[in-house]
Amino acid sequence: MRFLYAGFVIVLLAVGACGGEKQGTSSPDAMPPSADAGTTAGAFMSECMDNTDCESNLCFHYNAKGPHCTHECTRDEDCEAPSPGCNNMGVCKVP
């Protein structure tokens, strides 16, 4: 039983020595990419994570394509290329 306990302690110490952090991850104090001074808001139909990532301040999550910058619309003509038109949710469709 002592050997089993000793083995368990060694494994815990080895895991603790690694810090539990994956290689290539940034430190918690690092600024996210969107906070960089040279970053600008995304153009129409560019990928986004939240509303602040978009010039239009509207990041819409499309079920099949994921989140993209868009804007509100009421008819197909309200949506410029490359959007194929207005969807039933009142935002321009993603191509």
MITOR-590599 format. One record per residue: residue number from 1; residue in one letter; chain; z, y, x of N, C-alpha, C in turn. Coordinates in nm, 2 decimals, padded with zeros to 4 digits. Atoms other than C-alpha are relative to their C-alpha. Example, Ala and Ser with C-alpha at 12.3 -4.5 7.8 and 13.67 -1.06 7.14 Angstrom:
num: 1 | residu: a | chaine: A | nup: 00.00 | nnorth: -00.12 | neast: 00.09 | caup: 00.78 | canorth: -00.45 | caeast: 01.23 | cup: 00.00 | cnorth: 00.12 | ceast: 00.09
num: 2 | residu: s | chaine: A | nup: 00.00 | nnorth: -00.11 | neast: -00.09 | caup: 00.71 | canorth: -00.11 | caeast: 01.37 | cup: 00.08 | cnorth: 00.11 | ceast: -00.08
END
This chain:
num: 1 | residu: m | chaine: A | nup: 00.00 | nnorth: -00.12 | neast: 00.08 | caup: 00.00 | canorth: 00.00 | caeast: 00.00 | cup: 00.00 | cnorth: 00.13 | ceast: 00.09
num: 2 | residu: r | chaine: A | nup: 00.00 | nnorth: -00.12 | neast: -00.09 | caup: 00.07 | canorth: 00.24 | caeast: 00.29 | cup: -00.13 | cnorth: 00.03 | ceast: 00.05
num: 3 | residu: f | chaine: A | nup: 00.14 | nnorth: -00.03 | neast: -00.05 | caup: -00.28 | canorth: 00.19 | caeast: 00.42 | cup: -00.09 | cnorth: 00.06 | ceast: -00.10
num: 4 | residu: l | chaine: A | nup: 00.08 | nnorth: -00.06 | neast: 00.11 | caup: -00.43 | canorth: 00.28 | caeast: 00.09 | cup: 00.04 | cnorth: 00.14 | ceast: -00.02
num: 5 | residu: y | chaine: A | nup: -00.05 | nnorth: -00.14 | neast: 00.01 | caup: -00.21 | canorth: 00.59 | caeast: 00.07 | cup: -00.05 | cnorth: 00.08 | ceast: 00.12
num: 6 | residu: a | chaine: A | nup: 00.04 | nnorth: -00.07 | neast: -00.13 | caup: -00.30 | canorth: 00.69 | caeast: 00.43 | cup: -00.15 | cnorth: 00.03 | ceast: -00.01
num: 7 | residu: g | chaine: A | nup: 00.14 | nnorth: -00.02 | neast: 00.02 | caup: -00.67 | canorth: 00.64 | caeast: 00.35 | cup: -00.03 | cnorth: 00.11 | ceast: -00.10
num: 8 | residu: f | chaine: A | nup: 00.02 | nnorth: -00.10 | neast: 00.10 | caup: -00.64 | canorth: 00.86 | caeast: 00.04 | cup: 00.03 | cnorth: 00.14 | ceast: 00.06
num: 9 | residu: v | chaine: A | nup: -00.03 | nnorth: -00.12 | neast: -00.06 | caup: -00.47 | canorth: 01.13 | caeast: 00.24 | cup: -00.11 | cnorth: 00.05 | ceast: 00.10
num: 10 | residu: i | chaine: A | nup: 00.11 | nnorth: -00.03 | neast: -00.09 | caup: -00.74 | canorth: 01.12 | caeast: 00.51 | cup: -00.12 | cnorth: 00.06 | ceast: -00.07
num: 11 | residu: v | chaine: A | nup: 00.11 | nnorth: -00.05 | neast: 00.08 | caup: -01.01 | canorth: 01.16 | caeast: 00.25 | cup: 00.03 | cnorth: 00.14 | ceast: -00.06
num: 12 | residu: l | chaine: A | nup: -00.04 | nnorth: -00.14 | neast: 00.05 | caup: -00.83 | canorth: 01.46 | caeast: 00.09 | cup: -00.01 | cnorth: 00.10 | ceast: 00.11
num: 13 | residu: l | chaine: A | nup: 00.00 | nnorth: -00.09 | neast: -00.11 | caup: -00.79 | canorth: 01.62 | caeast: 00.43 | cup: -00.14 | cnorth: 00.03 | ceast: 00.04
num: 14 | residu: a | chaine: A | nup: 00.14 | nnorth: -00.02 | neast: -00.04 | caup: -01.16 | canorth: 01.57 | caeast: 00.51 | cup: -00.07 | cnorth: 00.09 | ceast: -00.10
num: 15 | residu: v | chaine: A | nup: 00.06 | nnorth: -00.08 | neast: 00.11 | caup: -01.27 | canorth: 01.72 | caeast: 00.18 | cup: 00.05 | cnorth: 00.14 | ceast: 00.01
num: 16 | residu: g | chaine: A | nup: -00.06 | nnorth: -00.13 | neast: -00.01 | caup: -01.03 | canorth: 02.01 | caeast: 00.23 | cup: -00.06 | cnorth: 00.08 | ceast: 00.12
num: 17 | residu: a | chaine: A | nup: 00.06 | nnorth: -00.07 | neast: -00.12 | caup: -01.17 | canorth: 02.08 | caeast: 00.58 | cup: -00.14 | cnorth: 00.05 | ceast: -00.02
num: 18 | residu: c | chaine: A | nup: 00.14 | nnorth: -00.04 | neast: 00.03 | caup: -01.52 | canorth: 02.11 | caeast: 00.44 | cup: 00.00 | cnorth: 00.13 | ceast: -00.08
num: 19 | residu: g | chaine: A | nup: -00.02 | nnorth: -00.12 | neast: 00.08 | caup: -01.39 | canorth: 02.40 | caeast: 00.22 | cup: -00.06 | cnorth: -00.01 | ceast: -00.14
num: 20 | residu: g | chaine: A | nup: 00.05 | nnorth: 00.02 | neast: 00.13 | caup: -01.56 | canorth: 02.25 | caeast: -00.08 | cup: -00.12 | cnorth: 00.09 | ceast: -00.04
num: 21 | residu: e | chaine: A | nup: 00.11 | nnorth: -00.09 | neast: 00.03 | caup: -01.85 | canorth: 02.50 | caeast: -00.04 | cup: -00.13 | cnorth: -00.06 | ceast: 00.05
num: 22 | residu: k | chaine: A | nup: 00.12 | nnorth: 00.05 | neast: -00.04 | caup: -02.21 | canorth: 02.40 | caeast: -00.02 | cup: -00.06 | cnorth: 00.09 | ceast: 00.11
num: 23 | residu: q | chaine: A | nup: 00.07 | nnorth: -00.08 | neast: -00.10 | caup: -02.42 | canorth: 02.51 | caeast: 00.28 | cup: -00.10 | cnorth: 00.09 | ceast: -00.07
num: 24 | residu: g | chaine: A | nup: 00.10 | nnorth: -00.09 | neast: 00.05 | caup: -02.64 | canorth: 02.81 | caeast: 00.21 | cup: 00.05 | cnorth: 00.09 | ceast: -00.11
num: 25 | residu: t | chaine: A | nup: -00.05 | nnorth: -00.09 | neast: 00.11 | caup: -02.42 | canorth: 02.96 | caeast: -00.06 | cup: 00.06 | cnorth: 00.12 | ceast: 00.06
num: 26 | residu: s | chaine: A | nup: -00.05 | nnorth: -00.13 | neast: -00.05 | caup: -02.31 | canorth: 03.32 | caeast: -00.02 | cup: 00.15 | cnorth: 00.00 | ceast: -00.03
num: 27 | residu: s | chaine: A | nup: -00.14 | nnorth: -00.02 | neast: 00.02 | caup: -01.95 | canorth: 03.43 | caeast: 00.00 | cup: 00.02 | cnorth: 00.07 | ceast: -00.13
num: 28 | residu: p | chaine: A | nup: -00.03 | nnorth: -00.07 | neast: 00.13 | caup: -01.78 | canorth: 03.56 | caeast: -00.32 | cup: -00.01 | cnorth: 00.15 | ceast: 00.01
num: 29 | residu: d | chaine: A | nup: 00.01 | nnorth: -00.15 | neast: -00.01 | caup: -01.79 | canorth: 03.91 | caeast: -00.18 | cup: -00.14 | cnorth: 00.05 | ceast: 00.02
num: 30 | residu: a | chaine: A | nup: 00.14 | nnorth: -00.04 | neast: -00.02 | caup: -02.17 | canorth: 03.91 | caeast: -00.13 | cup: -00.05 | cnorth: 00.06 | ceast: -00.13
num: 31 | residu: m | chaine: A | nup: 00.06 | nnorth: -00.07 | neast: 00.12 | caup: -02.36 | canorth: 04.14 | caeast: -00.37 | cup: -00.11 | cnorth: -00.09 | ceast: -00.05
num: 32 | residu: p | chaine: A | nup: 00.11 | nnorth: 00.07 | neast: 00.06 | caup: -02.60 | canorth: 03.97 | caeast: -00.61 | cup: -00.13 | cnorth: 00.07 | ceast: 00.03
num: 33 | residu: p | chaine: A | nup: 00.13 | nnorth: -00.06 | neast: -00.02 | caup: -02.97 | canorth: 04.03 | caeast: -00.56 | cup: -00.03 | cnorth: 00.12 | ceast: -00.09
num: 34 | residu: s | chaine: A | nup: 00.03 | nnorth: -00.11 | neast: 00.09 | caup: -02.99 | canorth: 04.26 | caeast: -00.86 | cup: 00.07 | cnorth: 00.12 | ceast: 00.03
num: 35 | residu: a | chaine: A | nup: -00.07 | nnorth: -00.12 | neast: -00.04 | caup: -02.74 | canorth: 04.49 | caeast: -00.70 | cup: -00.05 | cnorth: 00.07 | ceast: 00.12
num: 36 | residu: d | chaine: A | nup: 00.05 | nnorth: -00.06 | neast: -00.12 | caup: -02.95 | canorth: 04.57 | caeast: -00.40 | cup: -00.06 | cnorth: 00.13 | ceast: -00.04
num: 37 | residu: a | chaine: A | nup: 00.05 | nnorth: -00.13 | neast: 00.03 | caup: -03.06 | canorth: 04.93 | caeast: -00.37 | cup: -00.14 | cnorth: 00.01 | ceast: -00.03
num: 38 | residu: g | chaine: A | nup: 00.14 | nnorth: 00.00 | neast: 00.02 | caup: -03.43 | canorth: 04.85 | caeast: -00.36 | cup: -00.05 | cnorth: -00.07 | ceast: -00.12
num: 39 | residu: t | chaine: A | nup: 00.05 | nnorth: 00.08 | neast: 00.11 | caup: -03.44 | canorth: 04.64 | caeast: -00.67 | cup: -00.03 | cnorth: 00.09 | ceast: -00.12
num: 40 | residu: t | chaine: A | nup: 00.04 | nnorth: -00.07 | neast: 00.12 | caup: -03.62 | canorth: 04.77 | caeast: -00.97 | cup: 00.00 | cnorth: -00.09 | ceast: -00.12
num: 41 | residu: a | chaine: A | nup: 00.01 | nnorth: 00.08 | neast: 00.12 | caup: -03.62 | canorth: 04.65 | caeast: -01.33 | cup: -00.13 | cnorth: -00.06 | ceast: -00.02
num: 42 | residu: g | chaine: A | nup: 00.13 | nnorth: 00.08 | neast: 00.02 | caup: -03.88 | canorth: 04.39 | caeast: -01.43 | cup: -00.09 | cnorth: 00.06 | ceast: -00.10
num: 43 | residu: a | chaine: A | nup: 00.11 | nnorth: -00.05 | neast: 00.09 | caup: -04.21 | canorth: 04.48 | caeast: -01.59 | cup: -00.01 | cnorth: -00.10 | ceast: -00.12
num: 44 | residu: f | chaine: A | nup: 00.03 | nnorth: 00.08 | neast: 00.12 | caup: -04.33 | canorth: 04.34 | caeast: -01.93 | cup: -00.04 | cnorth: -00.14 | ceast: 00.04
num: 45 | residu: m | chaine: A | nup: 00.03 | nnorth: 00.14 | neast: -00.01 | caup: -04.34 | canorth: 03.96 | caeast: -01.93 | cup: 00.05 | cnorth: -00.06 | ceast: 00.13
num: 46 | residu: s | chaine: A | nup: -00.06 | nnorth: 00.06 | neast: -00.12 | caup: -04.16 | canorth: 03.92 | caeast: -01.59 | cup: 00.12 | cnorth: -00.08 | ceast: -00.04
num: 47 | residu: e | chaine: A | nup: -00.12 | nnorth: 00.08 | neast: 00.03 | caup: -03.88 | canorth: 03.66 | caeast: -01.57 | cup: 00.12 | cnorth: 00.08 | ceast: 00.02
num: 48 | residu: c | chaine: A | nup: -00.12 | nnorth: -00.08 | neast: 00.00 | caup: -03.53 | canorth: 03.79 | caeast: -01.62 | cup: 00.12 | cnorth: -00.09 | ceast: -00.02
num: 49 | residu: m | chaine: A | nup: -00.13 | nnorth: 00.07 | neast: 00.03 | caup: -03.16 | canorth: 03.68 | caeast: -01.65 | cup: 00.07 | cnorth: 00.07 | ceast: -00.11
num: 50 | residu: d | chaine: A | nup: -00.06 | nnorth: -00.07 | neast: 00.11 | caup: -03.03 | canorth: 03.96 | caeast: -01.87 | cup: -00.07 | cnorth: 00.13 | ceast: -00.02
num: 51 | residu: n | chaine: A | nup: 00.07 | nnorth: -00.12 | neast: 00.05 | caup: -03.13 | canorth: 04.29 | caeast: -02.04 | cup: -00.02 | cnorth: 00.10 | ceast: 00.11
num: 52 | residu: t | chaine: A | nup: 00.01 | nnorth: -00.10 | neast: -00.11 | caup: -03.06 | canorth: 04.50 | caeast: -01.73 | cup: -00.11 | cnorth: -00.03 | ceast: 00.10
num: 53 | residu: d | chaine: A | nup: 00.11 | nnorth: 00.04 | neast: -00.09 | caup: -03.33 | canorth: 04.31 | caeast: -01.54 | cup: -00.14 | cnorth: 00.05 | ceast: -00.05
num: 54 | residu: c | chaine: A | nup: 00.13 | nnorth: -00.04 | neast: 00.06 | caup: -03.60 | canorth: 04.46 | caeast: -01.76 | cup: -00.01 | cnorth: 00.15 | ceast: -00.02
num: 55 | residu: e | chaine: A | nup: 00.02 | nnorth: -00.15 | neast: 00.03 | caup: -03.76 | canorth: 04.81 | caeast: -01.79 | cup: 00.02 | cnorth: 00.03 | ceast: -00.14
num: 56 | residu: s | chaine: A | nup: -00.02 | nnorth: -00.02 | neast: 00.15 | caup: -03.75 | canorth: 04.76 | caeast: -02.17 | cup: 00.14 | cnorth: -00.02 | ceast: -00.04
num: 57 | residu: n | chaine: A | nup: -00.14 | nnorth: 00.03 | neast: 00.03 | caup: -03.39 | canorth: 04.66 | caeast: -02.15 | cup: 00.01 | cnorth: -00.11 | ceast: -00.11
num: 58 | residu: l | chaine: A | nup: 00.00 | nnorth: 00.12 | neast: 00.09 | caup: -03.48 | canorth: 04.34 | caeast: -02.35 | cup: -00.05 | cnorth: -00.12 | ceast: 00.07
num: 59 | residu: c | chaine: A | nup: 00.02 | nnorth: 00.13 | neast: -00.06 | caup: -03.46 | canorth: 04.00 | caeast: -02.19 | cup: 00.01 | cnorth: -00.10 | ceast: -00.11
num: 60 | residu: f | chaine: A | nup: 00.00 | nnorth: 00.09 | neast: 00.11 | caup: -03.56 | canorth: 03.75 | caeast: -02.45 | cup: -00.02 | cnorth: -00.15 | ceast: 00.05
num: 61 | residu: h | chaine: A | nup: 00.01 | nnorth: 00.14 | neast: -00.04 | caup: -03.50 | canorth: 03.37 | caeast: -02.41 | cup: -00.10 | cnorth: -00.07 | ceast: -00.09
num: 62 | residu: y | chaine: A | nup: 00.10 | nnorth: 00.07 | neast: 00.07 | caup: -03.82 | canorth: 03.19 | caeast: -02.52 | cup: 00.04 | cnorth: -00.15 | ceast: 00.02
num: 63 | residu: n | chaine: A | nup: -00.04 | nnorth: 00.14 | neast: -00.01 | caup: -03.74 | canorth: 02.82 | caeast: -02.60 | cup: -00.09 | cnorth: -00.08 | ceast: 00.10
num: 64 | residu: a | chaine: A | nup: 00.08 | nnorth: 00.08 | neast: -00.09 | caup: -04.04 | canorth: 02.68 | caeast: -02.41 | cup: -00.02 | cnorth: 00.06 | ceast: 00.14
num: 65 | residu: k | chaine: A | nup: 00.04 | nnorth: -00.07 | neast: -00.13 | caup: -04.09 | canorth: 02.94 | caeast: -02.13 | cup: 00.12 | cnorth: 00.06 | ceast: 00.07
num: 66 | residu: g | chaine: A | nup: -00.12 | nnorth: -00.06 | neast: -00.06 | caup: -03.73 | canorth: 03.07 | caeast: -02.06 | cup: 00.00 | cnorth: 00.15 | ceast: -00.02
num: 67 | residu: p | chaine: A | nup: -00.01 | nnorth: -00.15 | neast: 00.02 | caup: -03.62 | canorth: 03.43 | caeast: -02.04 | cup: -00.10 | cnorth: 00.08 | ceast: 00.07
num: 68 | residu: h | chaine: A | nup: 00.10 | nnorth: -00.09 | neast: -00.05 | caup: -03.88 | canorth: 03.70 | caeast: -02.00 | cup: 00.03 | cnorth: 00.14 | ceast: -00.05
num: 69 | residu: c | chaine: A | nup: -00.01 | nnorth: -00.14 | neast: 00.05 | caup: -03.88 | canorth: 04.08 | caeast: -02.03 | cup: -00.11 | cnorth: 00.02 | ceast: -00.11
num: 70 | residu: t | chaine: A | nup: 00.09 | nnorth: -00.03 | neast: 00.11 | caup: -04.04 | canorth: 04.19 | caeast: -02.36 | cup: 00.04 | cnorth: 00.13 | ceast: -00.07
num: 71 | residu: h | chaine: A | nup: -00.04 | nnorth: -00.12 | neast: 00.08 | caup: -04.01 | canorth: 04.46 | caeast: -02.62 | cup: -00.02 | cnorth: -00.04 | ceast: -00.15
num: 72 | residu: e | chaine: A | nup: 00.01 | nnorth: 00.02 | neast: 00.14 | caup: -03.98 | canorth: 04.48 | caeast: -03.00 | cup: -00.14 | cnorth: 00.03 | ceast: -00.05
num: 73 | residu: c | chaine: A | nup: 00.13 | nnorth: -00.02 | neast: 00.06 | caup: -04.28 | canorth: 04.46 | caeast: -03.22 | cup: 00.01 | cnorth: -00.03 | ceast: -00.15
num: 74 | residu: t | chaine: A | nup: 00.01 | nnorth: 00.04 | neast: 00.14 | caup: -04.38 | canorth: 04.44 | caeast: -03.59 | cup: -00.13 | cnorth: -00.06 | ceast: -00.03
num: 75 | residu: r | chaine: A | nup: 00.14 | nnorth: 00.06 | neast: 00.02 | caup: -04.75 | canorth: 04.34 | caeast: -03.55 | cup: -00.06 | cnorth: -00.03 | ceast: 00.13
num: 76 | residu: d | chaine: A | nup: 00.06 | nnorth: 00.04 | neast: -00.13 | caup: -04.97 | canorth: 04.18 | caeast: -03.29 | cup: -00.05 | cnorth: 00.11 | ceast: 00.08
num: 77 | residu: e | chaine: A | nup: 00.05 | nnorth: -00.11 | neast: -00.08 | caup: -05.12 | canorth: 04.51 | caeast: -03.19 | cup: 00.10 | cnorth: 00.08 | ceast: 00.08
num: 78 | residu: d | chaine: A | nup: -00.11 | nnorth: -00.06 | neast: -00.07 | caup: -04.78 | canorth: 04.63 | caeast: -03.07 | cup: 00.02 | cnorth: -00.06 | ceast: 00.14
num: 79 | residu: c | chaine: A | nup: -00.02 | nnorth: 00.07 | neast: -00.13 | caup: -04.80 | canorth: 04.39 | caeast: -02.78 | cup: -00.12 | cnorth: 00.00 | ceast: 00.09
num: 80 | residu: e | chaine: A | nup: 00.11 | nnorth: -00.01 | neast: -00.09 | caup: -05.01 | canorth: 04.46 | caeast: -02.48 | cup: -00.02 | cnorth: -00.13 | ceast: 00.08
num: 81 | residu: a | chaine: A | nup: 00.03 | nnorth: 00.12 | neast: -00.08 | caup: -05.17 | canorth: 04.20 | caeast: -02.25 | cup: 00.11 | cnorth: -00.01 | ceast: 00.11
num: 82 | residu: p | chaine: A | nup: 00.06 | nnorth: 00.13 | neast: 00.03 | caup: -05.08 | canorth: 03.94 | caeast: -02.14 | cup: 00.06 | cnorth: -00.07 | ceast: -00.12
num: 83 | residu: s | chaine: A | nup: -00.06 | nnorth: 00.06 | neast: 00.12 | caup: -04.88 | canorth: 03.88 | caeast: -02.46 | cup: -00.11 | cnorth: -00.03 | ceast: -00.10
num: 84 | residu: p | chaine: A | nup: 00.10 | nnorth: 00.03 | neast: 00.10 | caup: -05.08 | canorth: 03.70 | caeast: -02.73 | cup: 00.04 | cnorth: 00.07 | ceast: -00.14
num: 85 | residu: g | chaine: A | nup: -00.03 | nnorth: -00.06 | neast: 00.12 | caup: -04.90 | canorth: 03.90 | caeast: -03.00 | cup: 00.15 | cnorth: 00.00 | ceast: -00.03
num: 86 | residu: c | chaine: A | nup: -00.14 | nnorth: -00.01 | neast: 00.04 | caup: -04.58 | canorth: 03.95 | caeast: -03.20 | cup: 00.05 | cnorth: -00.13 | ceast: -00.06
num: 87 | residu: n | chaine: A | nup: -00.05 | nnorth: 00.13 | neast: 00.06 | caup: -04.36 | canorth: 03.65 | caeast: -03.29 | cup: 00.09 | cnorth: 00.03 | ceast: -00.12
num: 88 | residu: n | chaine: A | nup: -00.08 | nnorth: -00.01 | neast: 00.13 | caup: -04.14 | canorth: 03.59 | caeast: -03.60 | cup: 00.14 | cnorth: 00.06 | ceast: 00.03
num: 89 | residu: m | chaine: A | nup: -00.13 | nnorth: -00.06 | neast: -00.04 | caup: -03.84 | canorth: 03.72 | caeast: -03.41 | cup: 00.00 | cnorth: 00.15 | ceast: 00.02
num: 90 | residu: g | chaine: A | nup: 00.02 | nnorth: -00.14 | neast: -00.02 | caup: -03.98 | canorth: 04.07 | caeast: -03.38 | cup: -00.01 | cnorth: 00.05 | ceast: 00.15
num: 91 | residu: v | chaine: A | nup: 00.03 | nnorth: -00.04 | neast: -00.14 | caup: -04.06 | canorth: 04.06 | caeast: -03.00 | cup: -00.13 | cnorth: -00.06 | ceast: 00.04
num: 92 | residu: c | chaine: A | nup: 00.13 | nnorth: 00.05 | neast: -00.05 | caup: -04.38 | canorth: 04.01 | caeast: -02.81 | cup: 00.01 | cnorth: -00.14 | ceast: 00.05
num: 93 | residu: k | chaine: A | nup: 00.00 | nnorth: 00.14 | neast: -00.05 | caup: -04.47 | canorth: 03.65 | caeast: -02.74 | cup: -00.03 | cnorth: 00.00 | ceast: 00.15
num: 94 | residu: v | chaine: A | nup: 00.03 | nnorth: 00.02 | neast: -00.14 | caup: -04.48 | canorth: 03.52 | caeast: -02.38 | cup: -00.13 | cnorth: -00.08 | ceast: 00.00
num: 95 | residu: p | chaine: A | nup: 00.12 | nnorth: 00.09 | neast: -00.01 | caup: -04.82 | canorth: 03.38 | caeast: -02.27 | cup: 00.02 | cnorth: -00.14 | ceast: 00.05
END
